[in-house]
Amino acid sequence: MATTPGLGRLAFLILLGCIACACGASSAASTRSIVALGDSVPRGQSCRCTPYPELSADGLSRSTGESVKATNDSVSGYTSANVLAQLNRNPKVIEHVRAADAIEIEIGANDVGYRKSCGTNVSCYAPRMPALKANLGAIVRRVKQLTTGHRALVVLLDYWGVWLGGSYAKAHGAAYVAAAEEITDRVDTAIKNTARQSDSAYVDLRAAFKGPDYAYDETHYLSRDGDHPNAAGHRKIADATETVIEKALGFR
């Protein structure tokens, strides 16, 4: 059958339009989203540097060739209860999490923050642990509920120390160091167990900062307040997190 010249040109233009739309959709689909939730660590307090959520997104963009953006919804001073409230009541945070490919969560240190009334008495902090464990589980469940319908990775990060670390901790004496290590172990165990029980990814920052046996001095990764990471510390966290995300999400 002979083709009418005018109709043939129209069909060609329509085809070009479809290809352009498909290319645009493919480009948009290749943009990945990371959302960070948590406390002053992912927020970048005391660092005056780019914090690790943004660094991890930039690093993944370079290593994978895909566009990866970060939305940092962490808030200094937050506890696990605060993050859970964000996920239930904050429309912007809910929207961000719903669209995310990966959600980085680091929370728990402020739940058992050092208090003069307890000092180095570890048992004084123990009553706070059940609520922390329950909130961690509820946070992950809520994130997974919000991301139902698409593949999203939950990444739980622990702490090298929930109180002062390195030489800053040693300056407060052996009892402080021992108590800080014990409290950190309890918090990190709760985070690790939550990750295992919920089939979430886990980043061991104690190993990243202190070595596989947790024996190295992490002072060189800390800001002058002795509590928060410096620029090198945030870079170290980002490197560890990038590796987990890239492997789990199957970036090309």
DRENKE-956928 format. One record per residue (C-alpha): chain; residue in one letter; x, y negated, z negated. Coordinates in nm, 2 decimals, decimal comma, padded with zeros to 4 digits. Last residue first. Layout:
// DRENKE-956928
> A	a	X	Y	Z
...
This chain:
// DRENKE-956928
> A	r	02,60	00,01	-03,79
> A	f	02,44	-00,05	-04,12
> A	g	02,31	00,28	-04,27
> A	l	02,11	00,13	-04,56
> A	a	02,29	00,34	-04,83
> A	k	02,64	00,31	-04,70
> A	e	02,63	-00,07	-04,63
> A	i	02,46	-00,14	-04,96
> A	v	02,70	00,06	-05,17
> A	t	03,01	-00,08	-05,00
> A	e	02,88	-00,44	-05,01
> A	t	02,82	-00,41	-05,39
> A	a	03,18	-00,32	-05,47
> A	d	03,31	-00,59	-05,25
> A	a	03,07	-00,85	-05,39
> A	i	03,16	-00,76	-05,75
> A	k	03,53	-00,81	-05,68
> A	r	03,47	-01,14	-05,50
> A	h	03,26	-01,25	-05,80
> A	g	03,55	-01,17	-06,03
> A	a	03,81	-01,34	-05,81
> A	a	03,59	-01,66	-05,81
> A	n	03,56	-01,64	-06,19
> A	p	03,33	-01,40	-06,37
> A	h	03,13	-01,50	-06,68
> A	d	03,21	-01,44	-07,05
> A	g	03,56	-01,56	-07,13
> A	d	03,45	-01,92	-07,11
> A	r	03,75	-01,98	-06,90
> A	s	03,62	-01,77	-06,62
> A	l	03,69	-01,40	-06,61
> A	y	03,84	-01,18	-06,34
> A	h	04,20	-01,23	-06,47
> A	t	04,09	-01,12	-06,82
> A	e	03,98	-00,78	-06,71
> A	d	04,24	-00,58	-06,91
> A	y	04,25	-00,23	-06,77
> A	a	04,14	00,08	-06,97
> A	y	03,78	00,14	-06,84
> A	d	03,90	00,48	-06,73
> A	p	03,82	00,42	-06,36
> A	g	03,96	00,06	-06,37
> A	k	03,86	-00,24	-06,58
> A	f	03,69	-00,48	-06,34
> A	a	03,55	-00,24	-06,07
> A	a	03,52	00,05	-06,32
> A	r	03,32	-00,17	-06,56
> A	l	03,13	-00,30	-06,26
> A	d	02,98	00,04	-06,18
> A	v	02,73	-00,03	-05,90
> A	y	02,42	00,19	-05,88
> A	a	02,18	00,26	-05,60
> A	s	01,82	00,36	-05,69
> A	d	01,67	00,70	-05,71
> A	s	01,44	00,59	-06,00
> A	q	01,59	00,83	-06,26
> A	r	01,95	00,78	-06,15
> A	a	01,92	00,40	-06,14
> A	t	01,75	00,39	-06,47
> A	n	02,02	00,62	-06,62
> A	k	02,29	00,39	-06,49
> A	i	02,12	00,08	-06,64
> A	a	02,06	00,24	-06,98
> A	t	02,42	00,37	-06,98
> A	d	02,54	00,02	-06,90
> A	v	02,35	-00,12	-07,19
> A	r	02,47	00,14	-07,44
> A	d	02,83	00,12	-07,32
> A	t	02,83	-00,26	-07,34
> A	i	02,71	-00,24	-07,70
> A	e	02,99	00,00	-07,79
> A	e	03,25	-00,20	-07,61
> A	a	03,14	-00,53	-07,77
> A	a	03,14	-00,36	-08,11
> A	a	03,49	-00,23	-08,07
> A	v	03,62	-00,57	-07,94
> A	y	03,45	-00,76	-08,23
> A	a	03,59	-00,52	-08,49
> A	a	03,94	-00,55	-08,34
> A	g	03,95	-00,93	-08,37
> A	h	03,79	-01,24	-08,22
> A	a	04,10	-01,32	-08,00
> A	k	04,07	-00,97	-07,86
> A	a	03,74	-01,07	-07,70
> A	y	03,89	-01,36	-07,51
> A	s	04,19	-01,15	-07,41
> A	g	03,96	-00,93	-07,21
> A	g	03,59	-00,98	-07,25
> A	l	03,33	-01,19	-07,43
> A	w	02,99	-01,01	-07,47
> A	v	02,80	-00,79	-07,23
> A	g	03,12	-00,64	-07,09
> A	w	03,22	-00,50	-06,75
> A	y	02,85	-00,51	-06,68
> A	d	02,60	-00,30	-06,48
> A	l	02,46	-00,35	-06,13
> A	l	02,14	-00,19	-06,01
> A	v	02,08	-00,19	-05,64
> A	v	01,72	-00,12	-05,51
> A	l	01,72	-00,05	-05,14
> A	a	01,43	-00,12	-04,92
> A	r	01,27	00,08	-04,63
> A	h	00,94	-00,05	-04,54
> A	g	00,58	00,00	-04,64
> A	t	00,61	-00,03	-05,01
> A	t	00,84	-00,31	-05,09
> A	l	00,63	-00,47	-05,37
> A	q	00,57	-00,14	-05,54
> A	k	00,94	-00,05	-05,52
> A	v	01,02	-00,38	-05,69
> A	r	00,75	-00,32	-05,96
> A	r	00,89	00,03	-06,03
> A	v	01,24	-00,11	-06,06
> A	i	01,14	-00,38	-06,30
> A	a	00,93	-00,14	-06,51
> A	g	01,22	00,10	-06,55
> A	l	01,45	-00,19	-06,66
> A	n	01,18	-00,32	-06,89
> A	a	01,14	00,01	-07,07
> A	k	01,51	00,04	-07,12
> A	l	01,54	-00,31	-07,25
> A	a	01,25	-00,27	-07,49
> A	p	01,40	00,05	-07,63
> A	m	01,74	-00,12	-07,67
> A	r	01,65	-00,42	-07,89
> A	p	01,62	-00,21	-08,21
> A	a	01,99	-00,11	-08,17
> A	y	02,13	-00,46	-08,21
> A	c	02,17	-00,44	-08,59
> A	s	02,31	-00,09	-08,55
> A	v	02,61	-00,24	-08,38
> A	n	02,71	-00,45	-08,68
> A	t	02,97	-00,68	-08,52
> A	g	02,79	-01,00	-08,61
> A	c	02,42	-00,93	-08,67
> A	s	02,31	-01,27	-08,80
> A	k	02,59	-01,44	-08,60
> A	r	02,42	-01,32	-08,28
> A	y	02,59	-01,16	-07,98
> A	g	02,35	-01,11	-07,68
> A	v	02,16	-00,78	-07,67
> A	d	01,87	-00,87	-07,44
> A	n	02,11	-01,13	-07,29
> A	a	02,33	-00,86	-07,14
> A	g	02,03	-00,67	-06,98
> A	i	02,01	-00,78	-06,62
> A	e	02,18	-00,73	-06,29
> A	i	01,95	-00,65	-06,00
> A	e	02,04	-00,66	-05,63
> A	i	01,74	-00,61	-05,40
> A	a	01,81	-00,48	-05,05
> A	d	01,60	-00,50	-04,73
> A	a	01,39	-00,78	-04,87
> A	a	01,06	-00,91	-04,73
> A	r	00,85	-00,81	-05,04
> A	v	01,12	-00,93	-05,27
> A	h	01,12	-01,28	-05,13
> A	e	00,74	-01,30	-05,14
> A	i	00,73	-01,18	-05,50
> A	v	01,00	-01,43	-05,59
> A	k	00,80	-01,71	-05,43
> A	p	00,47	-01,61	-05,60
> A	n	00,62	-01,59	-05,95
> A	r	00,39	-01,39	-06,17
> A	n	00,46	-01,02	-06,17
> A	l	00,81	-01,01	-06,04
> A	q	00,91	-01,31	-06,23
> A	a	00,76	-01,17	-06,55
> A	l	00,98	-00,86	-06,51
> A	v	01,28	-01,08	-06,47
> A	n	01,20	-01,27	-06,79
> A	a	01,15	-00,94	-06,98
> A	s	01,49	-00,82	-06,87
> A	t	01,64	-01,13	-07,01
> A	y	01,72	-01,46	-06,84
> A	g	01,98	-01,70	-06,97
> A	s	02,09	-01,82	-06,63
> A	v	01,83	-01,75	-06,36
> A	s	01,86	-01,51	-06,06
> A	d	01,65	-01,58	-05,75
> A	n	01,94	-01,58	-05,51
> A	t	01,82	-01,53	-05,16
> A	a	02,09	-01,38	-04,94
> A	k	02,10	-01,36	-04,56
> A	v	02,24	-01,08	-04,34
> A	s	02,29	-01,12	-03,96
> A	e	02,43	-00,80	-03,82
> A	g	02,79	-00,75	-03,70
> A	t	02,84	-00,49	-03,96
> A	s	03,16	-00,61	-04,14
> A	r	03,11	-00,98	-04,10
> A	s	02,74	-00,99	-04,18
> A	l	02,80	-00,75	-04,47
> A	g	03,06	-00,98	-04,61
> A	d	02,84	-01,29	-04,59
> A	a	02,56	-01,10	-04,76
> A	s	02,79	-00,98	-05,04
> A	l	02,93	-01,33	-05,09
> A	e	02,58	-01,48	-05,12
> A	p	02,49	-01,22	-05,39
> A	y	02,84	-01,25	-05,54
> A	p	02,84	-01,61	-05,64
> A	t	03,00	-01,89	-05,43
> A	c	03,23	-02,08	-05,67
> A	r	03,20	-02,33	-05,95
> A	c	03,25	-02,02	-06,18
> A	s	03,08	-02,12	-06,51
> A	q	02,75	-01,97	-06,40
> A	g	02,74	-01,79	-06,07
> A	r	02,36	-01,71	-06,07
> A	p	02,45	-01,34	-06,02
> A	v	02,62	-01,36	-06,37
> A	s	02,38	-01,60	-06,53
> A	d	02,09	-01,36	-06,53
> A	g	01,91	-01,13	-06,30
> A	l	01,75	-01,10	-05,95
> A	a	01,93	-01,11	-05,62
> A	v	01,74	-01,08	-05,29
> A	i	01,92	-00,95	-04,98
> A	s	01,76	-00,98	-04,63
> A	r	01,87	-00,83	-04,30
> A	t	01,84	-01,00	-03,96
> A	s	01,84	-00,74	-03,68
> A	a	01,46	-00,75	-03,66
> A	a	01,47	-01,11	-03,55
> A	s	01,71	-01,03	-03,26
> A	s	01,50	-00,73	-03,15
> A	a	01,19	-00,94	-03,15
> A	g	01,36	-01,21	-02,94
> A	c	01,49	-00,95	-02,70
> A	a	01,14	-00,80	-02,67
> A	c	00,99	-01,14	-02,61
> A	a	01,25	-01,21	-02,34
> A	i	01,19	-00,88	-02,17
> A	c	00,81	-00,94	-02,18
> A	g	00,85	-01,28	-02,02
> A	l	01,08	-01,14	-01,75
> A	l	00,81	-00,87	-01,67
> A	i	00,54	-01,14	-01,65
> A	l	00,76	-01,34	-01,41
> A	f	00,80	-01,03	-01,19
> A	a	00,43	-00,95	-01,20
> A	l	00,36	-01,31	-01,08
> A	r	00,61	-01,28	-00,80
> A	g	00,45	-00,96	-00,68
> A	l	00,10	-01,11	-00,70
> A	g	00,20	-01,40	-00,48
> A	p	00,37	-01,17	-00,22
> A	t	00,07	-00,94	-00,20
> A	t	00,20	-00,58	-00,21
> A	a	00,14	-00,35	00,08
> A	m	00,00	00,00	00,00
